[in-house]
Amino acid sequence: QCVGAYICSMANPQDLPDLMRHLIQTPQESPFFRVLTTRPKEMLMVANSNVPIHSRLWCVYEAHCAKLLKISMSVVGDPAHFATNARASPQALQAIRGAVEAKRREMAIAAASDDAA
C-alpha cells in the first residue's frame, strides 16, 4: 500500500540554482537522500523525451544510492527514452523498444521457469 510519494522534480527547487546548490552541497544531506534513508518500498525513475536518464549525473547518483540501500528500482516511461531523446531517429527508437521488449519477454520466461521448478 502506498501512503505517499516523493517526486524529486517537483519537490526540489530545480529552477532556483543557488538554493539547489545549497541543498545538494553534501549529497548525503540532500532532500532526496533523506527520503531514501526512510527505506521506501520502491523508487521509480521516469524516462522522458527531453534527455536520457543516465546522462543526468544526479539521476545516476540517486539510482546508485537506492542500489546501495537495497531499495527496489523500476524505470518507467517509453523504453526508447531510456537511452535516447526526442531527436533520435525513428529507426533507433524502434530498435530500442524492440530490444527492451525482447528482454522483458526473456525475463518473464525465466521467472515462469523458476516458478514452475
Phi and psi restraints in degrees (range 20) as a CNS / XPLOR table:
assign (resid 1 and name C) (resid 2 and name N)
       (resid 2 and name CA) (resid 2 and name C) 1.0 -90.6 20.0 2
assign (resid 2 and name N) (resid 2 and name CA)
       (resid 2 and name C) (resid 3 and name N) 1.0 127.4 20.0 2
assign (resid 2 and name C) (resid 3 and name N)
       (resid 3 and name CA) (resid 3 and name C) 1.0 -111.2 20.0 2
assign (resid 3 and name N) (resid 3 and name CA)
       (resid 3 and name C) (resid 4 and name N) 1.0 -1.8 20.0 2
assign (resid 3 and name C) (resid 4 and name N)
       (resid 4 and name CA) (resid 4 and name C) 1.0 178.3 20.0 2
assign (resid 4 and name N) (resid 4 and name CA)
       (resid 4 and name C) (resid 5 and name N) 1.0 167.7 20.0 2
assign (resid 4 and name C) (resid 5 and name N)
       (resid 5 and name CA) (resid 5 and name C) 1.0 -146.3 20.0 2
assign (resid 5 and name N) (resid 5 and name CA)
       (resid 5 and name C) (resid 6 and name N) 1.0 142.2 20.0 2
assign (resid 5 and name C) (resid 6 and name N)
       (resid 6 and name CA) (resid 6 and name C) 1.0 -110.0 20.0 2
assign (resid 6 and name N) (resid 6 and name CA)
       (resid 6 and name C) (resid 7 and name N) 1.0 120.4 20.0 2
assign (resid 6 and name C) (resid 7 and name N)
       (resid 7 and name CA) (resid 7 and name C) 1.0 -110.5 20.0 2
assign (resid 7 and name N) (resid 7 and name CA)
       (resid 7 and name C) (resid 8 and name N) 1.0 105.3 20.0 2
assign (resid 7 and name C) (resid 8 and name N)
       (resid 8 and name CA) (resid 8 and name C) 1.0 -53.5 20.0 2
assign (resid 8 and name N) (resid 8 and name CA)
       (resid 8 and name C) (resid 9 and name N) 1.0 -48.2 20.0 2
assign (resid 8 and name C) (resid 9 and name N)
       (resid 9 and name CA) (resid 9 and name C) 1.0 -67.2 20.0 2
assign (resid 9 and name N) (resid 9 and name CA)
       (resid 9 and name C) (resid 10 and name N) 1.0 -20.3 20.0 2
assign (resid 9 and name C) (resid 10 and name N)
       (resid 10 and name CA) (resid 10 and name C) 1.0 -99.7 20.0 2
assign (resid 10 and name N) (resid 10 and name CA)
       (resid 10 and name C) (resid 11 and name N) 1.0 -26.2 20.0 2
assign (resid 10 and name C) (resid 11 and name N)
       (resid 11 and name CA) (resid 11 and name C) 1.0 -87.0 20.0 2
assign (resid 11 and name N) (resid 11 and name CA)
       (resid 11 and name C) (resid 12 and name N) 1.0 -32.2 20.0 2
assign (resid 11 and name C) (resid 12 and name N)
       (resid 12 and name CA) (resid 12 and name C) 1.0 -92.0 20.0 2
assign (resid 12 and name N) (resid 12 and name CA)
       (resid 12 and name C) (resid 13 and name N) 1.0 134.4 20.0 2
assign (resid 12 and name C) (resid 13 and name N)
       (resid 13 and name CA) (resid 13 and name C) 1.0 -75.1 20.0 2
assign (resid 13 and name N) (resid 13 and name CA)
       (resid 13 and name C) (resid 14 and name N) 1.0 71.9 20.0 2
assign (resid 13 and name C) (resid 14 and name N)
       (resid 14 and name CA) (resid 14 and name C) 1.0 -66.3 20.0 2
assign (resid 14 and name N) (resid 14 and name CA)
       (resid 14 and name C) (resid 15 and name N) 1.0 -17.1 20.0 2
assign (resid 14 and name C) (resid 15 and name N)
       (resid 15 and name CA) (resid 15 and name C) 1.0 -89.8 20.0 2
assign (resid 15 and name N) (resid 15 and name CA)
       (resid 15 and name C) (resid 16 and name N) 1.0 4.0 20.0 2
assign (resid 15 and name C) (resid 16 and name N)
       (resid 16 and name CA) (resid 16 and name C) 1.0 -120.8 20.0 2
assign (resid 16 and name N) (resid 16 and name CA)
       (resid 16 and name C) (resid 17 and name N) 1.0 81.0 20.0 2
assign (resid 16 and name C) (resid 17 and name N)
       (resid 17 and name CA) (resid 17 and name C) 1.0 -57.6 20.0 2
assign (resid 17 and name N) (resid 17 and name CA)
       (resid 17 and name C) (resid 18 and name N) 1.0 -36.2 20.0 2
assign (resid 17 and name C) (resid 18 and name N)
       (resid 18 and name CA) (resid 18 and name C) 1.0 -65.3 20.0 2
assign (resid 18 and name N) (resid 18 and name CA)
       (resid 18 and name C) (resid 19 and name N) 1.0 -43.4 20.0 2
assign (resid 18 and name C) (resid 19 and name N)
       (resid 19 and name CA) (resid 19 and name C) 1.0 -66.7 20.0 2
assign (resid 19 and name N) (resid 19 and name CA)
       (resid 19 and name C) (resid 20 and name N) 1.0 -41.1 20.0 2
assign (resid 19 and name C) (resid 20 and name N)
       (resid 20 and name CA) (resid 20 and name C) 1.0 -61.7 20.0 2
assign (resid 20 and name N) (resid 20 and name CA)
       (resid 20 and name C) (resid 21 and name N) 1.0 -43.1 20.0 2
assign (resid 20 and name C) (resid 21 and name N)
       (resid 21 and name CA) (resid 21 and name C) 1.0 -56.9 20.0 2
assign (resid 21 and name N) (resid 21 and name CA)
       (resid 21 and name C) (resid 22 and name N) 1.0 -41.8 20.0 2
assign (resid 21 and name C) (resid 22 and name N)
       (resid 22 and name CA) (resid 22 and name C) 1.0 -65.6 20.0 2
assign (resid 22 and name N) (resid 22 and name CA)
       (resid 22 and name C) (resid 23 and name N) 1.0 -43.8 20.0 2
assign (resid 22 and name C) (resid 23 and name N)
       (resid 23 and name CA) (resid 23 and name C) 1.0 -65.5 20.0 2
assign (resid 23 and name N) (resid 23 and name CA)
       (resid 23 and name C) (resid 24 and name N) 1.0 -31.5 20.0 2
assign (resid 23 and name C) (resid 24 and name N)
       (resid 24 and name CA) (resid 24 and name C) 1.0 -110.3 20.0 2
assign (resid 24 and name N) (resid 24 and name CA)
       (resid 24 and name C) (resid 25 and name N) 1.0 14.0 20.0 2
assign (resid 24 and name C) (resid 25 and name N)
       (resid 25 and name CA) (resid 25 and name C) 1.0 -54.9 20.0 2
assign (resid 25 and name N) (resid 25 and name CA)
       (resid 25 and name C) (resid 26 and name N) 1.0 -42.2 20.0 2
assign (resid 25 and name C) (resid 26 and name N)
       (resid 26 and name CA) (resid 26 and name C) 1.0 -114.5 20.0 2
assign (resid 26 and name N) (resid 26 and name CA)
       (resid 26 and name C) (resid 27 and name N) 1.0 102.0 20.0 2
assign (resid 26 and name C) (resid 27 and name N)
       (resid 27 and name CA) (resid 27 and name C) 1.0 -52.7 20.0 2
assign (resid 27 and name N) (resid 27 and name CA)
       (resid 27 and name C) (resid 28 and name N) 1.0 -35.9 20.0 2
assign (resid 27 and name C) (resid 28 and name N)
       (resid 28 and name CA) (resid 28 and name C) 1.0 -71.1 20.0 2
assign (resid 28 and name N) (resid 28 and name CA)
       (resid 28 and name C) (resid 29 and name N) 1.0 -7.6 20.0 2
assign (resid 28 and name C) (resid 29 and name N)
       (resid 29 and name CA) (resid 29 and name C) 1.0 -109.3 20.0 2
assign (resid 29 and name N) (resid 29 and name CA)
       (resid 29 and name C) (resid 30 and name N) 1.0 7.0 20.0 2
assign (resid 29 and name C) (resid 30 and name N)
       (resid 30 and name CA) (resid 30 and name C) 1.0 -70.0 20.0 2
assign (resid 30 and name N) (resid 30 and name CA)
       (resid 30 and name C) (resid 31 and name N) 1.0 155.8 20.0 2
assign (resid 30 and name C) (resid 31 and name N)
       (resid 31 and name CA) (resid 31 and name C) 1.0 -55.3 20.0 2
assign (resid 31 and name N) (resid 31 and name CA)
       (resid 31 and name C) (resid 32 and name N) 1.0 -41.2 20.0 2
assign (resid 31 and name C) (resid 32 and name N)
       (resid 32 and name CA) (resid 32 and name C) 1.0 -64.8 20.0 2
assign (resid 32 and name N) (resid 32 and name CA)
       (resid 32 and name C) (resid 33 and name N) 1.0 -46.0 20.0 2
assign (resid 32 and name C) (resid 33 and name N)
       (resid 33 and name CA) (resid 33 and name C) 1.0 -61.9 20.0 2
assign (resid 33 and name N) (resid 33 and name CA)
       (resid 33 and name C) (resid 34 and name N) 1.0 -38.5 20.0 2
assign (resid 33 and name C) (resid 34 and name N)
       (resid 34 and name CA) (resid 34 and name C) 1.0 -60.1 20.0 2
assign (resid 34 and name N) (resid 34 and name CA)
       (resid 34 and name C) (resid 35 and name N) 1.0 -40.0 20.0 2
assign (resid 34 and name C) (resid 35 and name N)
       (resid 35 and name CA) (resid 35 and name C) 1.0 -63.3 20.0 2
assign (resid 35 and name N) (resid 35 and name CA)
       (resid 35 and name C) (resid 36 and name N) 1.0 -43.3 20.0 2
assign (resid 35 and name C) (resid 36 and name N)
       (resid 36 and name CA) (resid 36 and name C) 1.0 -60.7 20.0 2
assign (resid 36 and name N) (resid 36 and name CA)
       (resid 36 and name C) (resid 37 and name N) 1.0 -33.7 20.0 2
assign (resid 36 and name C) (resid 37 and name N)
       (resid 37 and name CA) (resid 37 and name C) 1.0 -70.5 20.0 2
assign (resid 37 and name N) (resid 37 and name CA)
       (resid 37 and name C) (resid 38 and name N) 1.0 -11.0 20.0 2
assign (resid 37 and name C) (resid 38 and name N)
       (resid 38 and name CA) (resid 38 and name C) 1.0 -82.5 20.0 2
assign (resid 38 and name N) (resid 38 and name CA)
       (resid 38 and name C) (resid 39 and name N) 1.0 -0.3 20.0 2
assign (resid 38 and name C) (resid 39 and name N)
       (resid 39 and name CA) (resid 39 and name C) 1.0 59.1 20.0 2
assign (resid 39 and name N) (resid 39 and name CA)
       (resid 39 and name C) (resid 40 and name N) 1.0 61.7 20.0 2
assign (resid 39 and name C) (resid 40 and name N)
       (resid 40 and name CA) (resid 40 and name C) 1.0 -62.6 20.0 2
assign (resid 40 and name N) (resid 40 and name CA)
       (resid 40 and name C) (resid 41 and name N) 1.0 159.4 20.0 2
assign (resid 40 and name C) (resid 41 and name N)
       (resid 41 and name CA) (resid 41 and name C) 1.0 -68.5 20.0 2
assign (resid 41 and name N) (resid 41 and name CA)
       (resid 41 and name C) (resid 42 and name N) 1.0 -33.9 20.0 2
assign (resid 41 and name C) (resid 42 and name N)
       (resid 42 and name CA) (resid 42 and name C) 1.0 -154.6 20.0 2
assign (resid 42 and name N) (resid 42 and name CA)
       (resid 42 and name C) (resid 43 and name N) 1.0 151.2 20.0 2
assign (resid 42 and name C) (resid 43 and name N)
       (resid 43 and name CA) (resid 43 and name C) 1.0 -118.2 20.0 2
assign (resid 43 and name N) (resid 43 and name CA)
       (resid 43 and name C) (resid 44 and name N) 1.0 127.4 20.0 2
assign (resid 43 and name C) (resid 44 and name N)
       (resid 44 and name CA) (resid 44 and name C) 1.0 -103.7 20.0 2
assign (resid 44 and name N) (resid 44 and name CA)
       (resid 44 and name C) (resid 45 and name N) 1.0 133.3 20.0 2
assign (resid 44 and name C) (resid 45 and name N)
       (resid 45 and name CA) (resid 45 and name C) 1.0 -110.5 20.0 2
assign (resid 45 and name N) (resid 45 and name CA)
       (resid 45 and name C) (resid 46 and name N) 1.0 125.7 20.0 2
assign (resid 45 and name C) (resid 46 and name N)
       (resid 46 and name CA) (resid 46 and name C) 1.0 -104.1 20.0 2
assign (resid 46 and name N) (resid 46 and name CA)
       (resid 46 and name C) (resid 47 and name N) 1.0 114.9 20.0 2
assign (resid 46 and name C) (resid 47 and name N)
       (resid 47 and name CA) (resid 47 and name C) 1.0 -77.0 20.0 2
assign (resid 47 and name N) (resid 47 and name CA)
       (resid 47 and name C) (resid 48 and name N) 1.0 143.4 20.0 2
assign (resid 47 and name C) (resid 48 and name N)
       (resid 48 and name CA) (resid 48 and name C) 1.0 -137.5 20.0 2
assign (resid 48 and name N) (resid 48 and name CA)
       (resid 48 and name C) (resid 49 and name N) 1.0 173.5 20.0 2
assign (resid 48 and name C) (resid 49 and name N)
       (resid 49 and name CA) (resid 49 and name C) 1.0 -83.1 20.0 2
assign (resid 49 and name N) (resid 49 and name CA)
       (resid 49 and name C) (resid 50 and name N) 1.0 -4.5 20.0 2
assign (resid 49 and name C) (resid 50 and name N)
       (resid 50 and name CA) (resid 50 and name C) 1.0 -72.7 20.0 2
assign (resid 50 and name N) (resid 50 and name CA)
       (resid 50 and name C) (resid 51 and name N) 1.0 -48.3 20.0 2
assign (resid 50 and name C) (resid 51 and name N)
       (resid 51 and name CA) (resid 51 and name C) 1.0 -157.0 20.0 2
assign (resid 51 and name N) (resid 51 and name CA)
       (resid 51 and name C) (resid 52 and name N) 1.0 139.2 20.0 2
assign (resid 51 and name C) (resid 52 and name N)
       (resid 52 and name CA) (resid 52 and name C) 1.0 -59.7 20.0 2
assign (resid 52 and name N) (resid 52 and name CA)
       (resid 52 and name C) (resid 53 and name N) 1.0 138.2 20.0 2
assign (resid 52 and name C) (resid 53 and name N)
       (resid 53 and name CA) (resid 53 and name C) 1.0 -53.8 20.0 2
assign (resid 53 and name N) (resid 53 and name CA)
       (resid 53 and name C) (resid 54 and name N) 1.0 -46.2 20.0 2
assign (resid 53 and name C) (resid 54 and name N)
       (resid 54 and name CA) (resid 54 and name C) 1.0 -70.3 20.0 2
assign (resid 54 and name N) (resid 54 and name CA)
       (resid 54 and name C) (resid 55 and name N) 1.0 -8.1 20.0 2
assign (resid 54 and name C) (resid 55 and name N)
       (resid 55 and name CA) (resid 55 and name C) 1.0 -89.0 20.0 2
assign (resid 55 and name N) (resid 55 and name CA)
       (resid 55 and name C) (resid 56 and name N) 1.0 -5.5 20.0 2
assign (resid 55 and name C) (resid 56 and name N)
       (resid 56 and name CA) (resid 56 and name C) 1.0 -101.0 20.0 2
assign (resid 56 and name N) (resid 56 and name CA)
       (resid 56 and name C) (resid 57 and name N) 1.0 110.3 20.0 2
assign (resid 56 and name C) (resid 57 and name N)
       (resid 57 and name CA) (resid 57 and name C) 1.0 -53.4 20.0 2
assign (resid 57 and name N) (resid 57 and name CA)
       (resid 57 and name C) (resid 58 and name N) 1.0 -41.5 20.0 2
assign (resid 57 and name C) (resid 58 and name N)
       (resid 58 and name CA) (resid 58 and name C) 1.0 -64.8 20.0 2
assign (resid 58 and name N) (resid 58 and name CA)
       (resid 58 and name C) (resid 59 and name N) 1.0 -39.0 20.0 2
assign (resid 58 and name C) (resid 59 and name N)
       (resid 59 and name CA) (resid 59 and name C) 1.0 -62.7 20.0 2
assign (resid 59 and name N) (resid 59 and name CA)
       (resid 59 and name C) (resid 60 and name N) 1.0 -41.4 20.0 2
assign (resid 59 and name C) (resid 60 and name N)
       (resid 60 and name CA) (resid 60 and name C) 1.0 -63.9 20.0 2
assign (resid 60 and name N) (resid 60 and name CA)
       (resid 60 and name C) (resid 61 and name N) 1.0 -42.5 20.0 2
assign (resid 60 and name C) (resid 61 and name N)
       (resid 61 and name CA) (resid 61 and name C) 1.0 -61.4 20.0 2
assign (resid 61 and name N) (resid 61 and name CA)
       (resid 61 and name C) (resid 62 and name N) 1.0 -44.4 20.0 2
assign (resid 61 and name C) (resid 62 and name N)
       (resid 62 and name CA) (resid 62 and name C) 1.0 -60.9 20.0 2
assign (resid 62 and name N) (resid 62 and name CA)
       (resid 62 and name C) (resid 63 and name N) 1.0 -43.4 20.0 2
assign (resid 62 and name C) (resid 63 and name N)
       (resid 63 and name CA) (resid 63 and name C) 1.0 -64.0 20.0 2
assign (resid 63 and name N) (resid 63 and name CA)
       (resid 63 and name C) (resid 64 and name N) 1.0 -41.5 20.0 2
assign (resid 63 and name C) (resid 64 and name N)
       (resid 64 and name CA) (resid 64 and name C) 1.0 -60.1 20.0 2
assign (resid 64 and name N) (resid 64 and name CA)
       (resid 64 and name C) (resid 65 and name N) 1.0 -45.7 20.0 2
assign (resid 64 and name C) (resid 65 and name N)
       (resid 65 and name CA) (resid 65 and name C) 1.0 -63.4 20.0 2
assign (resid 65 and name N) (resid 65 and name CA)
       (resid 65 and name C) (resid 66 and name N) 1.0 -43.3 20.0 2
assign (resid 65 and name C) (resid 66 and name N)
       (resid 66 and name CA) (resid 66 and name C) 1.0 -61.4 20.0 2
assign (resid 66 and name N) (resid 66 and name CA)
       (resid 66 and name C) (resid 67 and name N) 1.0 -41.1 20.0 2
assign (resid 66 and name C) (resid 67 and name N)
       (resid 67 and name CA) (resid 67 and name C) 1.0 -64.3 20.0 2
assign (resid 67 and name N) (resid 67 and name CA)
       (resid 67 and name C) (resid 68 and name N) 1.0 -44.7 20.0 2
assign (resid 67 and name C) (resid 68 and name N)
       (resid 68 and name CA) (resid 68 and name C) 1.0 -59.7 20.0 2
assign (resid 68 and name N) (resid 68 and name CA)
       (resid 68 and name C) (resid 69 and name N) 1.0 -36.7 20.0 2
assign (resid 68 and name C) (resid 69 and name N)
       (resid 69 and name CA) (resid 69 and name C) 1.0 -86.9 20.0 2
assign (resid 69 and name N) (resid 69 and name CA)
       (resid 69 and name C) (resid 70 and name N) 1.0 3.9 20.0 2
assign (resid 69 and name C) (resid 70 and name N)
       (resid 70 and name CA) (resid 70 and name C) 1.0 59.4 20.0 2
assign (resid 70 and name N) (resid 70 and name CA)
       (resid 70 and name C) (resid 71 and name N) 1.0 42.0 20.0 2
assign (resid 70 and name C) (resid 71 and name N)
       (resid 71 and name CA) (resid 71 and name C) 1.0 -97.4 20.0 2
assign (resid 71 and name N) (resid 71 and name CA)
       (resid 71 and name C) (resid 72 and name N) 1.0 129.3 20.0 2
assign (resid 71 and name C) (resid 72 and name N)
       (resid 72 and name CA) (resid 72 and name C) 1.0 -60.6 20.0 2
assign (resid 72 and name N) (resid 72 and name CA)
       (resid 72 and name C) (resid 73 and name N) 1.0 136.8 20.0 2
assign (resid 72 and name C) (resid 73 and name N)
       (resid 73 and name CA) (resid 73 and name C) 1.0 -126.4 20.0 2
assign (resid 73 and name N) (resid 73 and name CA)
       (resid 73 and name C) (resid 74 and name N) 1.0 145.5 20.0 2
assign (resid 73 and name C) (resid 74 and name N)
       (resid 74 and name CA) (resid 74 and name C) 1.0 -136.2 20.0 2
assign (resid 74 and name N) (resid 74 and name CA)
       (resid 74 and name C) (resid 75 and name N) 1.0 142.6 20.0 2
assign (resid 74 and name C) (resid 75 and name N)
       (resid 75 and name CA) (resid 75 and name C) 1.0 -104.7 20.0 2
assign (resid 75 and name N) (resid 75 and name CA)
       (resid 75 and name C) (resid 76 and name N) 1.0 126.7 20.0 2
assign (resid 75 and name C) (resid 76 and name N)
       (resid 76 and name CA) (resid 76 and name C) 1.0 -121.9 20.0 2
assign (resid 76 and name N) (resid 76 and name CA)
       (resid 76 and name C) (resid 77 and name N) 1.0 163.7 20.0 2
assign (resid 76 and name C) (resid 77 and name N)
       (resid 77 and name CA) (resid 77 and name C) 1.0 116.1 20.0 2
assign (resid 77 and name N) (resid 77 and name CA)
       (resid 77 and name C) (resid 78 and name N) 1.0 -174.3 20.0 2
assign (resid 77 and name C) (resid 78 and name N)
       (resid 78 and name CA) (resid 78 and name C) 1.0 -66.9 20.0 2
assign (resid 78 and name N) (resid 78 and name CA)
       (resid 78 and name C) (resid 79 and name N) 1.0 119.9 20.0 2
assign (resid 78 and name C) (resid 79 and name N)
       (resid 79 and name CA) (resid 79 and name C) 1.0 -53.8 20.0 2
assign (resid 79 and name N) (resid 79 and name CA)
       (resid 79 and name C) (resid 80 and name N) 1.0 -29.4 20.0 2
assign (resid 79 and name C) (resid 80 and name N)
       (resid 80 and name CA) (resid 80 and name C) 1.0 -64.6 20.0 2
assign (resid 80 and name N) (resid 80 and name CA)
       (resid 80 and name C) (resid 81 and name N) 1.0 -25.3 20.0 2
assign (resid 80 and name C) (resid 81 and name N)
       (resid 81 and name CA) (resid 81 and name C) 1.0 -87.1 20.0 2
assign (resid 81 and name N) (resid 81 and name CA)
       (resid 81 and name C) (resid 82 and name N) 1.0 -0.4 20.0 2
assign (resid 81 and name C) (resid 82 and name N)
       (resid 82 and name CA) (resid 82 and name C) 1.0 -65.8 20.0 2
assign (resid 82 and name N) (resid 82 and name CA)
       (resid 82 and name C) (resid 83 and name N) 1.0 -31.8 20.0 2
assign (resid 82 and name C) (resid 83 and name N)
       (resid 83 and name CA) (resid 83 and name C) 1.0 -129.2 20.0 2
assign (resid 83 and name N) (resid 83 and name CA)
       (resid 83 and name C) (resid 84 and name N) 1.0 -0.3 20.0 2
assign (resid 83 and name C) (resid 84 and name N)
       (resid 84 and name CA) (resid 84 and name C) 1.0 -136.1 20.0 2
assign (resid 84 and name N) (resid 84 and name CA)
       (resid 84 and name C) (resid 85 and name N) 1.0 179.2 20.0 2
assign (resid 84 and name C) (resid 85 and name N)
       (resid 85 and name CA) (resid 85 and name C) 1.0 -126.1 20.0 2
assign (resid 85 and name N) (resid 85 and name CA)
       (resid 85 and name C) (resid 86 and name N) 1.0 -173.1 20.0 2
assign (resid 85 and name C) (resid 86 and name N)
       (resid 86 and name CA) (resid 86 and name C) 1.0 -62.9 20.0 2
assign (resid 86 and name N) (resid 86 and name CA)
       (resid 86 and name C) (resid 87 and name N) 1.0 -18.0 20.0 2
assign (resid 86 and name C) (resid 87 and name N)
       (resid 87 and name CA) (resid 87 and name C) 1.0 -89.1 20.0 2
assign (resid 87 and name N) (resid 87 and name CA)
       (resid 87 and name C) (resid 88 and name N) 1.0 1.5 20.0 2
assign (resid 87 and name C) (resid 88 and name N)
       (resid 88 and name CA) (resid 88 and name C) 1.0 -68.0 20.0 2
assign (resid 88 and name N) (resid 88 and name CA)
       (resid 88 and name C) (resid 89 and name N) 1.0 151.7 20.0 2
assign (resid 88 and name C) (resid 89 and name N)
       (resid 89 and name CA) (resid 89 and name C) 1.0 -69.2 20.0 2
assign (resid 89 and name N) (resid 89 and name CA)
       (resid 89 and name C) (resid 90 and name N) 1.0 152.5 20.0 2
assign (resid 89 and name C) (resid 90 and name N)
       (resid 90 and name CA) (resid 90 and name C) 1.0 -56.9 20.0 2
assign (resid 90 and name N) (resid 90 and name CA)
       (resid 90 and name C) (resid 91 and name N) 1.0 -35.9 20.0 2
assign (resid 90 and name C) (resid 91 and name N)
       (resid 91 and name CA) (resid 91 and name C) 1.0 -65.8 20.0 2
assign (resid 91 and name N) (resid 91 and name CA)
       (resid 91 and name C) (resid 92 and name N) 1.0 -41.3 20.0 2
assign (resid 91 and name C) (resid 92 and name N)
       (resid 92 and name CA) (resid 92 and name C) 1.0 -65.5 20.0 2
assign (resid 92 and name N) (resid 92 and name CA)
       (resid 92 and name C) (resid 93 and name N) 1.0 -43.1 20.0 2
assign (resid 92 and name C) (resid 93 and name N)
       (resid 93 and name CA) (resid 93 and name C) 1.0 -60.9 20.0 2
assign (resid 93 and name N) (resid 93 and name CA)
       (resid 93 and name C) (resid 94 and name N) 1.0 -44.7 20.0 2
assign (resid 93 and name C) (resid 94 and name N)
       (resid 94 and name CA) (resid 94 and name C) 1.0 -65.6 20.0 2
assign (resid 94 and name N) (resid 94 and name CA)
       (resid 94 and name C) (resid 95 and name N) 1.0 -40.1 20.0 2
assign (resid 94 and name C) (resid 95 and name N)
       (resid 95 and name CA) (resid 95 and name C) 1.0 -62.6 20.0 2
assign (resid 95 and name N) (resid 95 and name CA)
       (resid 95 and name C) (resid 96 and name N) 1.0 -42.6 20.0 2
assign (resid 95 and name C) (resid 96 and name N)
       (resid 96 and name CA) (resid 96 and name C) 1.0 -67.2 20.0 2
assign (resid 96 and name N) (resid 96 and name CA)
       (resid 96 and name C) (resid 97 and name N) 1.0 -44.6 20.0 2
assign (resid 96 and name C) (resid 97 and name N)
       (resid 97 and name CA) (resid 97 and name C) 1.0 -58.4 20.0 2
assign (resid 97 and name N) (resid 97 and name CA)
       (resid 97 and name C) (resid 98 and name N) 1.0 -43.5 20.0 2
assign (resid 97 and name C) (resid 98 and name N)
       (resid 98 and name CA) (resid 98 and name C) 1.0 -62.9 20.0 2
assign (resid 98 and name N) (resid 98 and name CA)
       (resid 98 and name C) (resid 99 and name N) 1.0 -42.4 20.0 2
assign (resid 98 and name C) (resid 99 and name N)
       (resid 99 and name CA) (resid 99 and name C) 1.0 -65.9 20.0 2
assign (resid 99 and name N) (resid 99 and name CA)
       (resid 99 and name C) (resid 100 and name N) 1.0 -40.9 20.0 2
assign (resid 99 and name C) (resid 100 and name N)
       (resid 100 and name CA) (resid 100 and name C) 1.0 -65.6 20.0 2
assign (resid 100 and name N) (resid 100 and name CA)
       (resid 100 and name C) (resid 101 and name N) 1.0 -43.4 20.0 2
assign (resid 100 and name C) (resid 101 and name N)
       (resid 101 and name CA) (resid 101 and name C) 1.0 -63.9 20.0 2
assign (resid 101 and name N) (resid 101 and name CA)
       (resid 101 and name C) (resid 102 and name N) 1.0 -40.5 20.0 2
assign (resid 101 and name C) (resid 102 and name N)
       (resid 102 and name CA) (resid 102 and name C) 1.0 -62.3 20.0 2
assign (resid 102 and name N) (resid 102 and name CA)
       (resid 102 and name C) (resid 103 and name N) 1.0 -41.6 20.0 2
assign (resid 102 and name C) (resid 103 and name N)
       (resid 103 and name CA) (resid 103 and name C) 1.0 -65.3 20.0 2
assign (resid 103 and name N) (resid 103 and name CA)
       (resid 103 and name C) (resid 104 and name N) 1.0 -39.8 20.0 2
assign (resid 103 and name C) (resid 104 and name N)
       (resid 104 and name CA) (resid 104 and name C) 1.0 -63.2 20.0 2
assign (resid 104 and name N) (resid 104 and name CA)
       (resid 104 and name C) (resid 105 and name N) 1.0 -42.1 20.0 2
assign (resid 104 and name C) (resid 105 and name N)
       (resid 105 and name CA) (resid 105 and name C) 1.0 -62.9 20.0 2
assign (resid 105 and name N) (resid 105 and name CA)
       (resid 105 and name C) (resid 106 and name N) 1.0 -44.5 20.0 2
assign (resid 105 and name C) (resid 106 and name N)
       (resid 106 and name CA) (resid 106 and name C) 1.0 -58.8 20.0 2
assign (resid 106 and name N) (resid 106 and name CA)
       (resid 106 and name C) (resid 107 and name N) 1.0 -44.0 20.0 2
assign (resid 106 and name C) (resid 107 and name N)
       (resid 107 and name CA) (resid 107 and name C) 1.0 -67.9 20.0 2
assign (resid 107 and name N) (resid 107 and name CA)
       (resid 107 and name C) (resid 108 and name N) 1.0 -37.1 20.0 2
assign (resid 107 and name C) (resid 108 and name N)
       (resid 108 and name CA) (resid 108 and name C) 1.0 -66.2 20.0 2
assign (resid 108 and name N) (resid 108 and name CA)
       (resid 108 and name C) (resid 109 and name N) 1.0 -40.1 20.0 2
assign (resid 108 and name C) (resid 109 and name N)
       (resid 109 and name CA) (resid 109 and name C) 1.0 -64.7 20.0 2
assign (resid 109 and name N) (resid 109 and name CA)
       (resid 109 and name C) (resid 110 and name N) 1.0 -43.9 20.0 2
assign (resid 109 and name C) (resid 110 and name N)
       (resid 110 and name CA) (resid 110 and name C) 1.0 -62.1 20.0 2
assign (resid 110 and name N) (resid 110 and name CA)
       (resid 110 and name C) (resid 111 and name N) 1.0 -41.9 20.0 2
assign (resid 110 and name C) (resid 111 and name N)
       (resid 111 and name CA) (resid 111 and name C) 1.0 -65.7 20.0 2
assign (resid 111 and name N) (resid 111 and name CA)
       (resid 111 and name C) (resid 112 and name N) 1.0 -40.6 20.0 2
assign (resid 111 and name C) (resid 112 and name N)
       (resid 112 and name CA) (resid 112 and name C) 1.0 -64.5 20.0 2
assign (resid 112 and name N) (resid 112 and name CA)
       (resid 112 and name C) (resid 113 and name N) 1.0 -39.3 20.0 2
assign (resid 112 and name C) (resid 113 and name N)
       (resid 113 and name CA) (resid 113 and name C) 1.0 -64.7 20.0 2
assign (resid 113 and name N) (resid 113 and name CA)
       (resid 113 and name C) (resid 114 and name N) 1.0 -41.4 20.0 2
assign (resid 113 and name C) (resid 114 and name N)
       (resid 114 and name CA) (resid 114 and name C) 1.0 -62.8 20.0 2
assign (resid 114 and name N) (resid 114 and name CA)
       (resid 114 and name C) (resid 115 and name N) 1.0 -41.1 20.0 2
assign (resid 114 and name C) (resid 115 and name N)
       (resid 115 and name CA) (resid 115 and name C) 1.0 -66.6 20.0 2
assign (resid 115 and name N) (resid 115 and name CA)
       (resid 115 and name C) (resid 116 and name N) 1.0 -34.5 20.0 2
assign (resid 115 and name C) (resid 116 and name N)
       (resid 116 and name CA) (resid 116 and name C) 1.0 -74.2 20.0 2
assign (resid 116 and name N) (resid 116 and name CA)
       (resid 116 and name C) (resid 117 and name N) 1.0 -24.2 20.0 2
